[in-house]
């Protein structure tokens, strides 16, 4: 059979001018992309245009490029043996990376042949980063060109590429070129290497909103946000308002303008933090203050302006008063984007402690996909960061929200209407202003009544939980079941426990080192590690229907010892579509 295929291949070579026209004619080749046997129009369609030894490669989206998309084009000069990838970026700048054919992964020819669009092709193979790649290309008089500049057959036209057997770029049509002939550009813009090129192109797709940059969170200065009737409260001439500080400076807050038209995007919150003097692991939280609704008597912003006394309270069976921890008909608690635990003194204490074999990191970086909270991350929003500490040096933080579009082309149709309903938050971000710790679980469960909006479906509870109490028998070091009940029915029983804390040792120079070779930061903990972000847990509620419901969170809180006590920081937000 292989011998018969070789005969057909040779015959096709002799018939090539009759099948495809003169070999010297300029061509326009349009390709399609197939993933797992299915056409993938969302990937666009590569187009190769040839003019003698010069080739231009572009990608045409199925529905037009989305606004602000970088425009990439590739060129090949077969006589010079070089390729160029060039991009016009969102900010109007251009960058280009130049590559010699000789530096590309070489193709190894095989005996396998095929006829593609009337042209005789040979299969060559290569491997790039463990990916097995087949390249089907003409030889000799079949023209020259390729839909991807890292796979070049120097004397052939590439008509099919198969990666790992399930991703294909396949020629769909070959036509004579029309219009202006292909020429190399007169100017290439900034000459960069390939990593820099990829970073700049990827960055051009992203809409980044810097919320805080190098701000100090410490126990010291306090600058409260203006009152609601203050003209400065509505001043948004710049993308960000001034930075306000509350609870002795342990909470920073800013009003920002977020993208309004990026419904189809992955949203990533990134917080960079390091010590400016505080040596200890601290609870941190990034949060959004929900916008006031019609009928709300108070908001969390009121508490930041006037103190925790204005918040609605819950009295636990332990006799303690808990401020602003649950939603009511006229109040919503903060929406927690990201929970994190600071490491022991990263950066500030790096030069003061030496541990053999460990090079301390410069900063802790916490990242979280917060796409599920998109409804509160568009338009104008108050965003804050809390780190509980009584240190005058404190911590430095930078917070950025990045919106990564999920489609290259313009959005088609209406995006699903999603909602975010804050339910509870016992993470006492106003700790240093007198807000009570989450000890309500000692003699009670945390109970919230809430109203699911009309038309709601696919509901999920976004749940974040960490246990605290930093002595041997404290809940920080004891696994505890968190039980979530909706309308009396148990929907989840989970034990938040992290046994990987030792992986963050390089962030903890001020962590205590013990006689047995362990360090304080190494010990397993209830849902968190020093230097790590805390993952939100999705609890699906497929049977939840519009109307009135009750959610309860029950945790067996450990007994206090002396002045030491345990507490649980839990936050919950109901998500869904309608």
C-alpha positions in Angstrom: 0.0 0.0 0.0 2.9 2.4 0.8 4.4 1.6 -2.6 1.1 2.4 -4.3 0.9 5.7 -2.4 4.4 6.7 -3.5 3.4 6.1 -7.2 0.3 8.2 -6.8 2.4 10.9 -5.2 4.8 10.9 -8.1 1.9 11.0 -10.6 0.4 14.0 -8.8 3.7 15.8 -9.0 3.7 15.5 -12.8 0.1 16.7 -13.0 0.6 19.6 -10.6 0.5 22.5 -13.1 -2.7 21.1 -14.6 -4.3 20.7 -11.1 -3.2 24.0 -9.6 -2.1 26.5 -12.3 1.4 27.8 -12.8 3.8 27.2 -10.0 4.9 30.8 -10.0 1.5 32.3 -9.5 0.9 34.2 -6.3 -1.6 32.4 -4.0 -4.1 33.0 -1.2 -4.6 30.0 1.0 -7.4 29.9 3.6 -7.2 27.4 6.5 -9.7 26.1 9.1 -9.0 25.0 12.6 -10.4 21.7 13.9 -10.3 20.6 17.6 -11.2 17.0 18.5 -12.8 16.5 15.1 -15.0 19.6 15.4 -14.6 22.9 13.5 -13.5 25.7 15.8 -14.5 29.0 14.1 -13.8 30.9 17.4 -10.1 30.3 16.7 -10.4 32.3 13.5 -9.1 31.2 10.2 -5.4 31.6 9.2 -4.8 33.1 5.7 -1.5 32.8 3.8 -0.8 35.2 0.9 2.3 34.6 -1.2 4.3 36.8 -3.6 7.3 34.9 -4.9 9.5 34.3 -1.9 7.6 36.7 0.4 4.6 35.4 2.4 2.2 37.2 4.7 0.2 35.2 7.4 -2.8 36.7 9.2 -5.8 35.4 11.1 -9.3 36.4 10.2 -11.9 36.1 13.0 -15.3 34.7 12.3 -17.2 37.7 13.6 -14.7 40.6 13.4 -12.1 41.6 16.0 -13.3 42.8 19.3 -12.6 46.4 20.1 -9.0 47.1 21.1 -7.7 43.7 19.9 -4.0 43.6 19.0 -3.5 43.0 15.3 -0.9 40.4 14.6 0.7 39.6 11.2 3.6 37.3 10.3 5.9 37.6 7.3 8.4 35.1 5.8 11.2 35.8 3.4 12.2 32.4 2.0 15.1 33.8 0.0 16.5 35.4 3.2 15.5 32.5 5.4 13.9 34.7 8.0 10.4 35.2 9.6 8.9 38.2 11.4 6.0 38.3 13.8 4.7 41.8 14.2 1.8 43.2 16.2 0.0 46.6 16.3 -1.0 46.9 20.0 -4.0 48.5 21.7 -1.9 51.6 22.7 -0.8 52.2 19.1 2.7 50.9 19.5 4.2 48.1 17.3 6.6 45.4 18.2 8.3 42.7 16.1 10.3 39.6 16.7 12.7 38.3 13.9 13.7 34.7 13.7 16.0 32.8 11.3 14.8 29.6 9.7 17.9 28.0 10.9 16.8 28.4 14.6 13.5 26.7 14.1 12.8 23.1 14.9 13.7 21.0 11.9 11.2 18.8 10.2 11.9 15.1 9.5 10.4 13.8 6.3 8.5 10.5 6.2 7.4 8.2 3.4 3.7 9.0 4.0 2.0 11.1 1.3 -1.4 12.5 0.5 -3.3 14.7 -1.9 -4.6 17.9 -0.3 -6.7 20.3 -2.4 -5.3 18.7 -5.5 -1.7 19.1 -4.4 0.7 16.3 -3.6 2.0 16.5 -0.1 4.5 14.7 2.0 4.3 14.2 5.8 7.1 15.5 8.0 7.3 15.3 11.7 8.8 17.1 14.7 8.4 17.4 18.4 8.1 20.7 20.3 7.9 20.6 24.1 6.6 17.0 24.1 4.0 17.8 21.5 4.0 15.4 18.5 3.5 17.4 15.3 2.7 16.3 11.8 3.3 18.8 8.9 1.9 18.0 5.5 3.6 20.1 2.8 4.2 20.2 -0.9 7.7 19.8 -2.4 9.3 21.5 -5.3 6.7 23.3 -7.5 3.8 23.4 -5.0 4.5 27.0 -3.8 5.9 28.1 -0.5 4.2 29.2 2.7 2.9 28.1 6.1 0.1 29.2 8.5 2.4 29.2 11.5 5.9 30.6 11.4 7.5 28.1 13.7 6.8 25.2 11.3 8.4 26.0 7.9 9.1 23.6 5.1 11.7 25.7 3.2 10.8 24.4 -0.2 7.1 23.7 0.3 3.6 25.0 1.0 2.3 23.7 4.3 -1.4 22.6 3.9 -2.1 20.6 7.1 -0.7 20.7 10.6 -1.7 18.1 13.2 -0.7 18.5 16.9 -1.1 15.5 19.2 -3.7 14.0 16.9 -6.5 16.3 18.1 -5.7 19.9 16.9 -5.5 20.6 13.2 -4.9 23.5 10.9 -6.1 22.4 7.5 -6.1 24.3 4.2 -9.7 24.8 2.9 -9.1 26.7 -0.3 -6.3 27.7 -2.6 -6.9 30.6 -5.0 -4.9 33.0 -7.1 -3.9 36.1 -5.1 -5.7 39.3 -5.8 -5.2 42.9 -4.7 -2.0 44.6 -3.7 1.0 42.2 -3.8 2.6 41.2 -0.5 5.6 43.3 0.6 7.6 43.4 3.7 6.7 46.4 5.9 8.9 49.5 5.8 9.0 49.8 9.6 8.8 47.1 12.3 8.4 49.2 15.4 10.2 47.9 18.5 12.5 45.0 17.9 12.0 42.5 20.8 12.7 38.8 21.6 10.0 36.2 21.5 9.2 36.2 25.3 8.8 40.0 25.2 6.7 39.9 22.1 4.3 37.3 23.6 4.1 39.3 26.8 3.3 42.5 25.0 0.7 40.9 22.8 -1.0 39.1 25.7 -0.9 42.3 27.7 -2.6 44.2 24.9 -5.6 41.9 25.2 -5.9 42.5 28.9 -7.6 45.4 30.6 -5.7 46.0 33.8 -7.1 48.2 36.6 -4.5 49.1 39.3 -6.5 49.6 42.5 -3.6 50.1 45.0 0.1 50.5 44.3 2.6 50.2 47.2 0.1 51.3 49.8 0.9 50.9 53.5 -1.5 49.0 55.8 -0.5 49.6 59.4 -1.8 50.7 62.7 -1.3 54.4 62.5 -2.8 56.9 60.2 -6.6 57.0 59.6 -8.3 58.9 56.7 -12.0 58.2 56.6 -13.9 58.4 53.2 -16.1 61.5 52.7 -19.7 61.5 53.9 -22.3 60.6 51.3 -23.4 64.2 51.0 -19.8 65.5 50.5 -19.2 66.6 46.9 -15.9 64.7 47.0 -17.8 61.5 47.4 -18.8 61.7 43.8 -15.5 62.9 42.4 -14.4 60.3 39.8 -12.6 62.5 37.3 -9.7 60.1 37.6 -10.1 56.3 37.3 -9.3 56.0 41.0 -10.3 58.3 44.0 -7.9 59.0 46.9 -7.0 56.2 49.2 -8.9 56.2 52.5 -7.8 54.5 55.7 -10.0 53.2 58.6 -9.7 51.1 61.7 -6.4 52.8 62.7 -5.0 52.4 59.1 -5.5 48.6 58.9 -8.2 49.0 56.2 -7.5 50.9 53.0 -10.3 51.8 50.6 -10.6 53.4 47.2 -13.4 54.1 44.8 -12.5 52.9 41.3 -14.0 52.8 37.8 -14.0 49.2 36.4 -14.7 48.1 32.8 -18.4 48.2 32.0 -18.4 46.3 28.7 -16.4 43.1 29.4 -19.1 40.6 30.3 -17.3 37.8 28.5 -13.9 37.9 30.4 -12.0 36.0 33.0 -11.3 38.3 35.9 -8.2 37.8 38.0 -7.4 39.6 41.3 -3.7 39.8 42.1 -2.4 41.2 45.4 1.4 41.7 46.0 2.3 42.1 49.7 5.4 42.4 51.8 6.3 43.4 55.4 7.3 46.9 56.3 7.9 45.9 59.9 5.3 43.4 61.0 6.9 40.0 61.6 3.7 37.9 62.0 1.2 36.0 59.9 -2.0 38.0 59.7 -5.4 37.6 58.2 -6.0 39.6 55.0 -9.0 40.2 52.9 -9.8 42.0 49.6 -13.4 43.1 49.5 -16.0 45.1 47.6 -18.6 47.2 49.4 -21.9 46.4 47.8 -23.7 49.3 46.2 -26.6 50.7 48.2 -30.0 49.3 47.1 -33.3 51.1 47.3 -34.5 50.7 50.9 -31.1 50.0 52.5 -30.8 51.9 55.8 -27.1 51.4 56.1 -24.1 50.1 54.1 -20.7 48.9 55.1 -19.4 52.2 53.7 -21.3 54.0 56.4 -19.4 51.9 59.0 -16.1 53.0 57.4 -17.2 56.6 57.6 -18.9 56.6 61.0 -17.8 53.5 62.9 -19.1 49.9 63.5 -21.9 51.2 65.7 -24.1 52.0 62.7 -24.1 48.4 61.5 -27.0 46.0 62.2 -26.1 43.5 64.9 -26.7 39.9 65.8 -26.6 38.7 69.4 -25.3 35.2 69.8 -26.3 32.8 72.4 -22.9 33.5 73.9 -24.2 37.0 74.8 -21.8 38.7 72.4 -22.9 41.3 69.8 -21.7 40.8 66.3 -21.8 43.8 64.0 -22.6 43.6 60.3 -21.9 39.9 59.7 -25.2 38.9 58.0 -27.5 40.3 55.3 -30.8 41.8 56.3 -33.6 43.4 54.3 -31.8 46.7 54.5 -28.1 45.8 54.7 -25.5 43.8 52.8 -22.1 42.6 54.2 -18.9 43.1 52.2 -18.3 40.8 49.2 -15.0 39.0 49.8 -12.9 38.7 46.6 -9.8 37.2 48.1 -8.7 35.9 51.5 -5.0 35.7 52.2 -2.7 35.1 55.1 0.5 37.2 55.2 3.8 35.3 55.8 6.2 35.9 58.6 8.0 39.1 57.7 8.8 38.6 54.0 11.3 41.2 52.7 11.6 43.4 55.8 13.3 40.5 57.7 15.1 38.8 54.8 18.5 40.2 55.8 18.1 39.4 59.5 17.6 35.7 59.3 19.7 33.2 57.4 18.6 29.5 57.0 20.9 27.3 55.1 19.6 26.3 51.6 16.8 28.9 51.6 16.8 32.1 49.5 13.9 34.3 50.8 11.4 35.6 48.3 10.9 39.4 47.8 7.1 39.5 48.2 4.1 37.3 48.5 1.8 37.2 45.5 -1.8 36.1 45.8 -3.9 35.4 42.8 -7.6 34.4 42.5 -10.0 33.9 39.6 -12.9 36.1 40.7 -14.9 35.9 37.4 -17.9 34.5 39.3 -18.2 37.9 41.1 -18.3 39.9 37.8 -21.6 41.7 38.5 -19.9 43.6 41.4 -16.7 44.2 39.4 -18.0 46.5 36.7 -18.7 50.2 36.7 -18.0 52.2 39.9 -17.1 50.2 43.0 -15.5 50.7 46.4 -12.7 48.2 46.9 -10.8 47.7 50.1 -8.0 45.6 51.6 -7.7 44.6 55.3 -4.7 43.2 57.1 -5.2 42.8 60.9 -2.1 44.2 62.7 -1.0 46.6 65.5 2.4 47.3 63.9 3.4 50.9 63.0 5.5 49.6 60.0 2.8 47.1 58.9 2.6 45.9 55.4 2.7 47.2 51.8 0.2 46.0 49.2 -0.5 46.4 45.5 -3.8 45.2 44.1 -4.6 44.8 40.4 -7.7 43.5 38.7 -7.1 42.0 35.2 -9.9 41.4 32.7 -8.9 38.7 30.2 -11.3 38.4 27.2 -12.5 34.9 26.5 -13.1 35.6 22.8 -10.9 37.2 20.2 -13.8 38.3 18.0 -16.5 40.7 18.8 -19.1 39.4 21.2 -22.2 37.9 19.6 -25.5 37.9 21.4 -26.4 38.8 25.0 -24.3 37.5 27.9 -26.1 35.6 30.6 -27.5 37.8 33.4 -25.6 36.9 36.5 -26.3 38.0 40.1 -24.3 38.3 43.3 -26.2 38.2 46.6 -24.0 38.8 49.7 -25.2 36.6 52.6 -22.7 36.6 55.4 -19.1 37.6 56.3 -17.6 37.1 59.8 -14.1 38.2 58.7 -13.9 41.2 61.0 -12.2 43.7 58.7 -13.0 46.4 61.2 -11.2 44.4 63.9 -9.1 47.4 65.0 -12.2 49.5 65.2 -14.0 47.1 67.6 -15.8 44.7 65.3 -16.2 41.3 67.1 -14.3 38.2 66.1 -16.2 35.3 64.6 -16.9 33.4 67.8 -20.7 33.1 67.3 -20.2 29.4 66.5 -19.4 28.6 70.2 -23.1 28.3 71.2 -24.9 28.9 67.9 -24.9 28.5 64.2 -24.6 31.4 61.8 -28.1 31.8 60.3 -29.2 34.1 57.5 -32.6 34.5 55.8 -32.5 35.6 52.2 -34.6 36.1 49.1 -33.6 34.4 45.9 -34.6 36.7 43.0 -37.2 35.8 40.4 -36.0 33.8 37.5 -32.9 32.6 39.4 -31.3 29.3 38.4 -28.0 27.5 38.6 -27.4 28.8 42.1 -24.0 28.3 43.9 -22.8 29.4 47.3 -19.3 30.8 47.1 -17.9 29.9 50.5 -14.6 31.0 52.1 -13.6 29.7 55.5 -10.5 29.8 57.8 -10.1 28.7 61.4 -8.1 30.8 63.9 -6.8 30.4 67.4 -3.0 30.2 67.4 -2.1 27.9 70.2 -1.8 24.1 70.3 -5.5 23.4 70.9 -6.8 26.4 69.0 -9.0 25.9 65.9 -6.1 27.1 63.7 -4.4 23.8 64.4 -7.4 21.5 64.8 -9.4 20.2 61.8 -13.1 21.1 62.1 -16.1 20.2 60.0 -17.9 23.1 58.4 -21.6 22.2 57.8 -23.7 24.2 55.4 -27.5 23.8 55.6 -30.1 25.4 53.4 -33.7 25.2 54.6 -32.6 22.6 57.2 -31.0 20.3 54.6 -27.3 19.7 54.7 -25.8 20.8 51.4 -22.1 20.4 52.3 -19.8 19.1 55.0 -16.2 20.1 54.5 -13.1 20.2 56.5 -10.9 23.1 55.4 -7.4 21.9 56.1 -4.0 22.8 54.5 -1.2 20.3 54.8 1.0 22.0 52.3 2.1 25.0 54.3 5.8 23.9 54.2 5.8 24.8 50.5 5.7 28.5 51.4 8.8 28.4 53.6 10.7 30.8 51.3 8.2 33.5 52.2 8.7 33.3 55.9 12.0 34.6 57.2 10.7 35.5 60.6 9.0 32.2 61.2 10.2 30.5 64.4 12.5 27.5 63.8 12.1 24.6 66.3 14.4 21.9 67.7 13.0 19.2 65.5 13.7 20.9 62.2 10.1 22.3 61.7 9.3 25.9 61.3 6.2 27.6 62.6 5.1 28.4 59.0 5.3 24.7 58.1 2.5 23.4 60.3 -0.8 22.4 58.8 -3.7 24.7 59.5 -7.4 25.2 59.1 -7.8 26.3 55.5 -4.7 28.6 55.2 -0.9 28.8 55.2 1.3 31.8 55.9 2.0 33.3 52.5 -0.9 31.7 50.7 -4.3 32.7 49.3 -7.4 30.9 50.5 -9.5 29.1 47.9 -13.2 29.8 47.7 -15.3 26.6 47.8 -18.3 26.4 45.4 -21.3 24.7 47.0 -23.8 24.0 44.2 -27.5 24.5 45.1 -29.3 23.2 42.0 -32.6 22.8 43.8 -32.7 26.4 45.2 -35.8 28.2 43.8 -36.8 31.9 43.8 -38.3 33.0 47.1 -37.5 33.0 50.8 -34.8 30.6 52.2 -32.5 30.2 55.2 -28.8 29.2 55.2 -27.0 28.1 58.3 -23.3 27.5 58.9 -22.4 25.3 61.9 -18.8 24.8 63.2 -17.9 23.1 66.5 -15.8 26.0 67.9 -13.1 24.9 70.3 -13.1 26.0 74.0 -11.0 29.0 75.0 -8.0 28.6 77.3 -7.0 31.6 79.4 -7.0 34.6 77.2 -6.7 32.6 74.0 -9.9 31.8 72.0 -10.8 30.4 68.6 -12.7 32.1 65.8 -13.8 31.3 62.3 -13.8 33.8 59.4 -16.4 32.6 57.0 -17.9 34.5 54.1 -20.7 33.4 51.7 -22.1 34.9 48.6 -25.0 33.4 46.5 -24.3 33.3 42.8 -26.6 32.5 39.9 -28.1 33.5 36.6 -31.5 34.7 35.7 
